Amino acid sequence: MLIQCKSSSILGQSLGWDAAAGAAAYMLKHAGIDFEKVAVTNQYFNGPAKEQAHLNGVNLLDCDAIEQMLKKHPVCRNLIA
């Protein structure tokens, strides 16, 4: 699985396709390996990004999807003293 994470400090920011690109370099470097491509953001992807992701087989996860995943699979941090 090839995961690319993008963030923005601007609440509600829509990220473009450049935020979900870059897989070609990894696929070239690791020829013969099939990657499931995922782009994750703490904001949202805009319409063109969604269209390009669909055309290029990239699964997009935005802040709403992350929130739902965290509700289903809570994360806790265990600190060892």
NORNOR-V937928 format. One record per helix or strand. SS is the DSSP state (H for helix, E for strand). FROM is the first residue (numbers start at 1). TO is the last residue. If there is no record, write none. Layout:
BEGIN
SS;FROM;TO  SS;FROM;TO
END
This chain:
BEGIN
E;2;6  E;14;15  H;17;20  H;23;29  E;37;41  E;44;45  H;47;56  E;58;61  H;63;72
END
